[in-house]
Amino acid sequence: MISILLFVSLAAHIVTFAILFRLMQQLQSIKHEDNSGLNRQLAAYLEAIREENRYLEAALNNELNQGGDGFKSKTSQEPKAASDVHQANAEAPKTGHMDAEPQMSLEARVLHLYAEGWTADAIARKLNCGKTEAELIIKLQNNAHNNA
């Protein structure tokens, strides 16, 4: 009688270990698939950002070649003299608190507008950022939320 119980117990343990081993293998394969999928998404978004940058660079070069004054380089502006900076600092009121509202990061503003129902294209126009950048922020947030 005891030998039958020992045999049943041994068989149950072997089956349990086999199931746990198989589940662990499946979990590792799922993690690997998730990482490779995320890598493919990031690569696709990076390529889209590169394409946007090429387009912007071509537009800027075209504007500069046509002699447009729409873009001023920072090097053409004269720096302030040290005395002007010191005088401006001396005239600034010294208060114990900041008057300006704290600024949200671009990521926070994108996610806030997306939560309000804005599309990535509309968000990009409103925040003056790239459409791909807005899509990437939204996609990464959705992936992080789904994986949590």
Backbone as a ProteinNet text record, in pm:
[ID]
protein_1_A
[PRIMARY]
MISILLFVSLAAHIVTFAILFRLMQQLQSIKHEDNSGLNRQLAAYLEAIREENRYLEAALNNELNQGGDGFKSKTSQEPKAASDVHQANAEAPKTGHMDAEPQMSLEARVLHLYAEGWTADAIARKLNCGKTEAELIIKLQNNAHNNA
[TERTIARY]
82.2	0	87.1	190.5	278.7	357.5	397.4	473.4	388.9	259.1	169.7	160.1	147.4	139.9	271.2	384.1	512.2	524.7	479	483.2	394	273.9	181.1	241.8	300.8	364.1	480.4	562.3	675.7	626.1	524.2	468.5	411.1	341.3	285.2	396.6	504.4	616.9	682.6	699.8	761.3	673.9	542.5	451.2	454.8	456	459.8	587.1	701.9	827.2	828.9	772	766.1	679.5	566.8	478.1	547.4	612.7	683	795.1	868.6	976	920.3	810.5	748	696.1	634.1	585.2	700.4	811.6	927.2	982	984.4	1029.7	936.9	806.3	711	725.9	746.7	764.7	888.7	998	1120	1100.4	1027.6	1004.7	914.6	817.1	729.7	809.8	897.1	981.1	1069.9	1126.4	1213.6	1134.7	1013.3	929.6	891.6	856.9	821.4	938.2	1059.1	1176.8	1206.9	1196.5	1226	1118.2	994.5	887.4	907.3	945.8	972.1	1091	1194.2	1311.1	1272.3	1184.9	1140.1	1060.4	972.5	895.2	985.9	1081.9	1174.1	1255.3	1299.4	1374.7	1288.5	1161.8	1071.4	1049.7	1030.4	1011	1137.5	1253.3	1378.4	1396	1360.6	1370.4	1273.9	1153.5	1057.8	1109.9	1173.3	1229.7	1344	1427.7	1536.4	1480.2	1372.4	1310.7	1255.4	1191.5	1144	1259.8	1370.8	1488.2	1545.9	1551.1	1599.4	1509.5	1379.3	1283.8	1302.4	1317.2	1336.4	1467.4	1573.8	1702.8	1693.9	1626	1609.9	1530.3	1426.1	1345.2	1427.4	1507.5	1592	1697.8	1760.5	1859.8	1796.8	1676.5	1604.9	1573.8	1530.7	1498.6	1624.6	1734.4	1859	1915.3	1902.6	1952.6	1872.5	1745.1	1661.8	1681.3	1765.4	1795.7	1688.6	1609.5	1503.7	1559.9	1495.4	1537.7	1453.6	1380.7	1294.8	1370.7	1495.7	1575.4	1698.2	1717.9	1835.9	1923.2	2050.5	2140.3	2175.7	2203.4	2237.7	2372.2	2458	2590.5	2583.2	2476.6	2467.2	2422.2	2365.3	2322.1	2440.7	2451.1	2561.8	2531.5	2630.1	2607.3	2598.4	2526.6	2515	2648.4	2673.9	2795.2	2778.7	2889.7	2885	2817.2	2838.6	2776.3	2624.9	2575.5	2431.1	2368.3	2434.6	2384.5	2382.3	2489.6	2496.9	2388.7	2364.9	2262.4	2123.4	2098.5	1968.7	1946.2	2050.2	2038.6	2014.8	2075.3	2059.1	1918.1	1856.3	1722.7	1613.1	1643.2	1541.9	1498.6	1367.4	1320.5	1355	1391.3	1426	1307.6	1242.6	1127.2	1157.3	1083.3	1104.5	1038.2	958.8	891.9	900.3	870	874.4	736.7	733.9	606.4	549	633.6	587.2	538.1	440	390.6	498.4	510.9	608.3	564.7	661.1	631.7	631.7	532.4	528	625.9	678.8	768	686.8	758.7	691.7	614.6	676.2	609.7	479	481.8	361.3	253.4	294.1	195.1	134	216.8	166.1	65.7	102.6	13.5	-114.4	-103.2	-221.7	-319	-267.4	-354.6	-411.1	-329.7	-377.7	-491.6	-478.3	-584.2	-712.5	-698.5	-816.3	-879.9	-815.9	-875.1	-812.2	-703.7	-636.1	-563.6	-549.8	-472.9	-325.9	-239.5	-94.9	-59.9	-125.2	-98.4	-137.9	-254.4	-299.6	-210.1	-167.4	-77.8	54.1	107.8	234.5	223.3	112.6	93.5	81.7	4.2	-16.8	111.9	189.4	309.9	435.2	418.6	530.6	642.3	603.9	701.6	670.8	756.9	737	621.9	549.7	438.6	490.2	604.2	662	701.8	752.6	790.1	667.7	557.2	434.1	382.8	385.7	340.8	426.9	557.2	649.1	621.3	598.9	568.8	440.4	338.8	210	225.7	297.4	314.2	392.5	500	578.3	496.2	413.3	328.8	226.5	168.2	71.4	137.6	259.9	332.5	365.1	407.9	440.4	315.5	203.2	76.5	26.6	41.7	-4	84.7	214.5	305.6	302.5	246.7	244.7	141.3
-118.7	0	125.7	125.7	241.8	255.8	144.9	151.3	209.6	185.1	241.5	392	437.4	581	651	587.4	645.3	655.5	552.9	554.8	665.9	681.5	786.3	923.6	940.1	1066.7	1097.9	1000.5	1019.1	1056.6	988.4	1017.5	1159.4	1201.4	1336.6	1441.2	1416.4	1510	1520.7	1410.1	1410.9	1488.5	1464.1	1535.9	1686	1722.6	1863.4	1930.8	1866	1923.6	1937.5	1840.5	1847.6	1965.3	1985.2	2097.3	2230.3	2242.1	2365.9	2395.1	2293.1	2311.1	2361.5	2304	2345.1	2488.2	2524.2	2661.2	2762.2	2725.7	2813.3	2834.2	2728.9	2741.7	2833.4	2819.4	2904.6	3050	3074.5	3211.1	3275.3	3201.1	3254.5	3284.3	3200.6	3224.8	3346.6	3366.2	3483.2	3610.7	3609.7	3726.9	3758.5	3656.2	3676.2	3735.3	3684.8	3736.6	3881.1	3916.6	4053.8	4148	4106.6	4190.8	4209.7	4103.7	4116.9	4201.3	4188.8	4271.4	4418	4445.9	4583.9	4639.3	4558.2	4601.9	4634.3	4553.2	4580.6	4710.5	4732.6	4856.6	4977.6	4969.5	5082	5107.8	5002.1	5018.9	5087.2	5048	5109.7	5257.5	5289.3	5429	5510.7	5452.9	5524.7	5554	5459.7	5483	5593.1	5594.7	5700.7	5836.5	5840.3	5965.3	6010.8	5917.2	5951.8	6010.4	5950	5999.7	6141.3	6165.2	6300.8	6398.5	6356.5	6443.1	6473.8	6372.5	6395.9	6496.4	6479.8	6571.1	6713.1	6726.8	6858.1	6920.2	6839.1	6890.3	6938.8	6863.9	6905.6	7034.7	7046.6	7169.3	7288.3	7268.1	7377	7416.5	7318.4	7348.2	7422.1	7380.5	7446.5	7591.3	7614	7748.3	7835.8	7778.7	7854.6	7883	7786.9	7806.6	7911.8	7927.7	8028	8166.1	8173.4	8303.5	8351.8	8260.9	8300.9	8346.8	8447.8	8497.8	8439.4	8333.3	8273.5	8206.9	8168.9	8100.8	8185.4	8220.2	8294.4	8201.3	8204.4	8119	8187.1	8107.4	8161.6	8232.1	8193.8	8255.5	8397.5	8433.9	8569.7	8668.5	8620.7	8709.1	8743	8869.2	8909.9	8873.5	8820.5	8789.7	8917.4	8909.5	9024.5	9050.6	9174.5	9209	9166.3	9140.1	9094	9196.6	9325.7	9429	9429.9	9400.8	9395	9280.6	9165.8	9050.8	9080.6	9142.1	9175.2	9276	9375.1	9476.1	9412.1	9320.4	9254.1	9169.8	9103.4	9023.8	9111.9	9230.3	9320.7	9378	9398.7	9457.2	9354.7	9227.9	9124.5	9119.4	9115.2	9109	8974.1	8976.2	8853.2	8815.8	8706.5	8660.2	8521.9	8481.5	8351.6	8238.2	8269.8	8165.2	8196.3	8099	8118.3	8161	8259.3	8309.1	8218.7	8154.7	8074.6	7937.8	7886.1	7751.6	7652.1	7541	7439.9	7380.7	7355.5	7304	7151.3	7093.5	6948.3	6909.6	6790.8	6741.6	6716.5	6703.5	6675.1	6544	6444.8	6314.9	6328.7	6404.6	6422.3	6497.1	6599.4	6674.6	6587.9	6505.7	6416.1	6318.2	6256	6157.4	6222.1	6344.8	6416	6442.8	6492.6	6519.9	6390.7	6284.8	6156.5	6103.7	6122.1	6078	6158.1	6280.8	6362.6	6328.1	6236.9	6191.5	6249.9	6321.8	6379.9	6270.1	6288.9	6195.6	6235.3	6143.1	6170.6	6285.1	6292.2	6398.8	6535.5	6542.2	6668.1	6708.4	6609.7	6637.7	6694.5	6633.9	6680.4	6824	6858.2	6996.1	7092	7054.3	7143.5	7166	7059.9	7070.8	7101	7114.9	7146.6	7042.7	6915.8	6807.6	6715	6618.8	6526.2	6430.2	6396.7	6301.8	6166.6	6126.2	5997.8	5998.7	6112.6	6123.8	6106.7	6173.1	6160.5	6016.3	5953.7	5815	5722.1	5747.2	5662.8	5674.2	5795	5814.9	5741.4	5754.1	5688.8	5536.7	5487.3	5342.6	5282.8	5350.3	5300	5300.2	5403.4	5408	5294.8	5269.1	5160.3	5025.2	5006.2	4881.2	4862.9	4969.2	4960.3	4929.5	4989.3	4967	4823.7	4771.4	4636	4530.2	4557.4	4460.5	4462.5	4568	4578.7	4488.5
0	0	0	85.6	93	-36.5	-96.2	-221.1	-333.9	-333.4	-435.2	-415.5	-290.1	-261.7	-299.4	-271.6	-310.1	-461.8	-532.3	-677.4	-733.5	-679.2	-723.8	-694.5	-576.1	-540.1	-633.7	-661.8	-752.4	-892.3	-940	-1072.1	-1076	-969.4	-963.3	-964.7	-892.8	-891	-1028.9	-1094.9	-1228.3	-1326.4	-1322.6	-1410.9	-1379.5	-1252	-1211.7	-1262.1	-1243.9	-1291.5	-1444	-1513.7	-1659.7	-1704.1	-1636.9	-1670.6	-1641.7	-1525.6	-1490.7	-1590.2	-1631.8	-1728.7	-1861.6	-1907	-2033.7	-2024.8	-1913	-1895.1	-1894.8	-1832.8	-1830.2	-1971.8	-2052.4	-2191.2	-2270.5	-2250.5	-2321.1	-2279.6	-2151.3	-2101.8	-2163	-2171.9	-2231.8	-2380	-2450.4	-2593.1	-2612.7	-2524.4	-2533.4	-2508.9	-2408.4	-2380.9	-2500	-2561.1	-2676.5	-2793.6	-2817.2	-2925	-2898.9	-2774.2	-2739.6	-2764.7	-2725	-2744.9	-2892.3	-2970.3	-3112	-3181.5	-3139.1	-3195.5	-3163.3	-3040.5	-3000.7	-3077.6	-3096.3	-3173.9	-3317.9	-3377	-3514.4	-3519.7	-3420.3	-3417.2	-3403.6	-3313	-3294.3	-3420.9	-3487.4	-3611.6	-3718.1	-3726.3	-3824.1	-3790.9	-3662.9	-3624.5	-3646.6	-3619.3	-3643.8	-3792	-3876.7	-4020.4	-4063.8	-4006.6	-4039.5	-3992.1	-3875.5	-3825.1	-3915.5	-3959.6	-4051.7	-4181.7	-4230.3	-4353.1	-4332.7	-4218.3	-4187.6	-4181	-4120.7	-4110.9	-4248.8	-4336.7	-4473.8	-4545.6	-4527.8	-4590.2	-4537.2	-4405.4	-4344.7	-4391.2	-4396.7	-4441.6	-4585.4	-4669.9	-4809.4	-4817.7	-4736.5	-4737.4	-4689.2	-4584.6	-4533.7	-4637	-4699.8	-4802.7	-4919.2	-4957.4	-5066.1	-5028.4	-4905.7	-4857.9	-4855	-4806.2	-4799.2	-4937.9	-5029.8	-5166.3	-5241.3	-5205.7	-5271.8	-5210.6	-5108	-5047.9	-4953.9	-4900.8	-4809.4	-4675.6	-4619.7	-4489.5	-4377.7	-4407.7	-4307.4	-4194.8	-4220.3	-4119.8	-4089	-3965.7	-3924.2	-3843.9	-3872.8	-3796.1	-3665.8	-3565.7	-3435.5	-3438.1	-3531.2	-3536	-3587.9	-3660	-3712.2	-3605.5	-3498	-3391.7	-3303.5	-3265.9	-3180.8	-3037.1	-2965.7	-2825.4	-2743	-2631.3	-2543.7	-2476	-2452.5	-2378.8	-2234	-2166.9	-2028.5	-1939	-1968.1	-1884.6	-1901.7	-2024.3	-2047.6	-1968.9	-1966.9	-1893.7	-1744.7	-1694.1	-1551.6	-1514.8	-1601.3	-1574.3	-1575.3	-1668	-1674.2	-1549.2	-1501.2	-1379.1	-1258.1	-1255	-1141.5	-1137.8	-1255.4	-1260.8	-1235.1	-1249.2	-1231.4	-1085.9	-1062.1	-923.6	-862.1	-740	-668.3	-581.1	-618.7	-542.1	-488.7	-388.3	-326.5	-402.6	-503.5	-580.2	-728.8	-808.5	-953.1	-999.3	-1090.2	-1141.3	-1249.4	-1325.9	-1438.5	-1391.5	-1465.3	-1439.3	-1479.8	-1409.1	-1452.3	-1585.5	-1671.9	-1804.7	-1803.8	-1872.8	-1887.6	-1997.9	-1988.3	-2092.7	-2219.1	-2330.2	-2457.1	-2448.1	-2385.2	-2371.1	-2293.3	-2184.7	-2103.4	-2180.9	-2257.6	-2336	-2445.3	-2510.8	-2615.9	-2556.9	-2445	-2383.3	-2330.6	-2281.6	-2232	-2347.5	-2458.8	-2573.6	-2632.3	-2633.8	-2684.5	-2596.7	-2465.6	-2374	-2396.3	-2445	-2474.1	-2608.5	-2684.2	-2809.6	-2934.7	-2921.8	-3037.4	-3115.1	-3245.5	-3326.8	-3321	-3359.9	-3357.3	-3451.7	-3565.5	-3661.9	-3604.3	-3540.4	-3480.9	-3363.2	-3286.1	-3173.6	-3225.4	-3330.9	-3387.7	-3436.7	-3501.1	-3547.7	-3430.1	-3327.7	-3213.2	-3134	-3113.4	-3031.1	-3112.1	-3243.8	-3332.5	-3318.9	-3324.6	-3321.1	-3438.1	-3461.3	-3570.9	-3544.3	-3649.7	-3637.5	-3589.3	-3642.2	-3603.3	-3456.8	-3409.2	-3268.9	-3179.5	-3215.8	-3138.4	-3142.3	-3260.5	-3272.1	-3187.7	-3187.8	-3110.8	-2961.4	-2913.2	-2770.6	-2733.8	-2817.8	-2791.6	-2796.2	-2897	-2912.8	-2796	-2753.4	-2640.8	-2512.6	-2493	-2374.8	-2377.6	-2495.5	-2507.8	-2484	-2535.5	-2512.8	-2366.3	-2300.4	-2158.6	-2076.1	-2116.1	-2043.1	-2065.9	-2188.5	-2219	-2153.7	-2139.8	-2080.3	-1928.2	-1870.5	-1723.7	-1662
[MASK]
++++++++++++++++++++++++++++++++++++++++++++++++++++++++++++++++++++++++++++++++++++++++++++++++++++++++++++++++++++++++++++++++++++++++++++++++++++

